[in-house]
Amino acid sequence: MSLFSTPFDTARDTALVTGAGNGIGRAIALGLVGEGVRTMFADVSAERVRAAISASEKPGLAAPWVGDLARPEACDELLAAAQAALGEVTHFVHSASPPRREADHALAVDRRTWQEMHAVNLDAGFHLARELARRLIAAKRPGSFLFLTSLHAGTPRNLLHYSTAKAAMAMLVKELAKTLGRYDIRVNALVPGAIAAGGFVADPALARHVPLGRLGQAKDLAPMALTVLSNKLSAYVTGAAFVVDGGLSLTNWFEPPTLD
Ligand SMILES: NC(=O)c1ccc[n+]([C@@H]2O[C@H](COP(=O)([O-])OP(=O)(O)OC[C@H]3O[C@@H](n4cnc5c(N)ncnc54)[C@H](O)[C@@H]3O)[C@@H](O)[C@H]2O)c1
């Protein structure tokens, strides 16, 4: 029997992907639909959700949801919409994150921008995951959750509203994994490097620091995301952080050796 041919149970597995309108979330949501998983595409931008779903191989498996996850009530609305469209959500991906602006450094970032970054990444991630977990526990179903964290959960980004939100999210993954493991609900982190996906305006010169010699693309993240999400491929994996960065995090004050 092939291990890789059917990574999901398409009769039972269902997915909710936040930030599915663009970049990495969109690539993961499209990947899930491509594998035959009924998936809700959630995003603050109606136009992006529409475009993402129409790019899908099987739009009939995709359900749209549009709302601002910085609003606590929006999380409840999303949960109700997901339940109505999909029934129990078994696979949850939290990729939504407000734009990062270089001008929002420590001395400039305003209270609203700070709060929005934490509200979407951390608060919405926690409340959605906890409610989805409660429902899975009641239904005695396994689950798999994936949070998009960042290398900047552990190293500064000059955007402390972003790095602090991601650092907290990295701990959220570990806490949830430890608590929910007994219910067969796995919780992991995907840690992208420099991905020219939309949320990060990449200077192509950065490629010099990437051992694999190029910036990443959203589609570089989807295969690892689906592997970790799959209960078949990653049944014994929880509380882990998967770095997909072309080796960027190996960069330090030593240049690679000169080879001739
Ligand atoms: N691109 C990178 O290099 C990189 C690196 C490390 C981590 N990440 C993380 O990966 C995730 C995806 O990054 P990306 O570059 O693909 O981002 P992106 O900006 O391309 O996509 C994020 C999506 O989230 C949506 N969104 C923003 N605010 C929202 C809100 N309030 N409610 C609902 N949806 C909202 C946006 O509309 C957008 O479609 C983010 O969590 C990001 O922090 C990205």
The ligand as a Tripos MOL2 file, in Angstrom:
@<TRIPOS>MOLECULE
LIG
   44    48     1     0     0
SMALL
NO_CHARGES

@<TRIPOS>ATOM
      1 N1          6.0150   35.3900    4.0660 N.am      1 LIG1
      2 C1          6.9730   35.1280    4.9310 C.2       1 LIG1
      3 O1          8.1660   35.2900    4.6290 O.2       1 LIG1
      4 C2          6.6490   34.6120    6.3020 C.ar      1 LIG1
      5 C3          7.7120   34.3240    7.1600 C.ar      1 LIG1
      6 C4          7.4370   33.8660    8.4460 C.ar      1 LIG1
      7 C5          6.1160   33.6860    8.8620 C.ar      1 LIG1
      8 N2          5.0930   33.9620    8.0020 N.ar      1 LIG1
      9 C6          3.7290   33.7670    8.4880 C.3       1 LIG1
     10 O2          2.9940   32.9730    7.5940 O.3       1 LIG1
     11 C7          1.6450   33.4250    7.5370 C.3       1 LIG1
     12 C8          1.2820   33.7670    6.0980 C.3       1 LIG1
     13 O3          2.1940   34.7410    5.6120 O.3       1 LIG1
     14 P1          2.0440   35.3460    4.1510 P.3       1 LIG1
     15 O4          3.3120   36.0420    3.8240 O.co2     1 LIG1
     16 O5          1.5000   34.2980    3.2500 O.co2     1 LIG1
     17 O6          0.9400   36.4770    4.4640 O.3       1 LIG1
     18 P2         -0.0520   37.2640    3.4900 P.3       1 LIG1
     19 O7         -0.0920   38.6580    3.9920 O.co2     1 LIG1
     20 O8          0.2690   37.0000    2.0780 O.co2     1 LIG1
     21 O9         -1.4340   36.5570    3.8390 O.3       1 LIG1
     22 C9         -2.0610   36.7530    5.0600 C.3       1 LIG1
     23 C10        -3.5540   36.7070    4.8330 C.3       1 LIG1
     24 O10        -4.1910   36.9950    6.0800 O.3       1 LIG1
     25 C11        -5.2800   37.8350    5.8340 C.3       1 LIG1
     26 N3         -5.5900   38.6280    7.0150 N.ar      1 LIG1
     27 C12        -4.8830   39.7020    7.4880 C.ar      1 LIG1
     28 N4         -5.5160   40.2320    8.5370 N.ar      1 LIG1
     29 C13        -6.6340   39.4790    8.7470 C.ar      1 LIG1
     30 C14        -7.7040   39.5560    9.6590 C.ar      1 LIG1
     31 N5         -7.7640   40.5450   10.5710 N.pl3     1 LIG1
     32 N6         -8.6860   38.6360    9.6070 N.ar      1 LIG1
     33 C15        -8.6630   37.6490    8.6570 C.ar      1 LIG1
     34 N7         -7.6830   37.5500    7.7370 N.ar      1 LIG1
     35 C16        -6.6840   38.4450    7.7760 C.ar      1 LIG1
     36 C17        -4.8310   38.7300    4.6800 C.3       1 LIG1
     37 O11        -5.9390   39.3000    3.9820 O.3       1 LIG1
     38 C18        -4.0250   37.7610    3.8290 C.3       1 LIG1
     39 O12        -4.8120   37.1730    2.8050 O.3       1 LIG1
     40 C19         1.5520   34.6280    8.4770 C.3       1 LIG1
     41 O13         1.0780   34.1960    9.7310 O.3       1 LIG1
     42 C20         2.9810   35.0900    8.5690 C.3       1 LIG1
     43 O14         3.2390   35.7610    9.7750 O.3       1 LIG1
     44 C21         5.3370   34.4230    6.7340 C.ar      1 LIG1
@<TRIPOS>BOND
     1     1     2 1
     2     2     3 2
     3     2     4 1
     4     4     5 ar
     5     4    44 ar
     6     5     6 ar
     7     6     7 ar
     8     7     8 ar
     9     8     9 1
    10     8    44 ar
    11     9    10 1
    12     9    42 1
    13    10    11 1
    14    11    12 1
    15    11    40 1
    16    12    13 1
    17    13    14 1
    18    14    15 2
    19    14    16 1
    20    14    17 1
    21    17    18 1
    22    18    19 2
    23    18    20 1
    24    18    21 1
    25    21    22 1
    26    22    23 1
    27    23    24 1
    28    23    38 1
    29    24    25 1
    30    25    26 1
    31    25    36 1
    32    26    27 ar
    33    26    35 ar
    34    27    28 ar
    35    28    29 ar
    36    29    30 ar
    37    29    35 ar
    38    30    31 1
    39    30    32 ar
    40    32    33 ar
    41    33    34 ar
    42    34    35 ar
    43    36    37 1
    44    36    38 1
    45    38    39 1
    46    40    41 1
    47    40    42 1
    48    42    43 1
@<TRIPOS>SUBSTRUCTURE
     1 LIG1         1 GROUP 0 **** ****
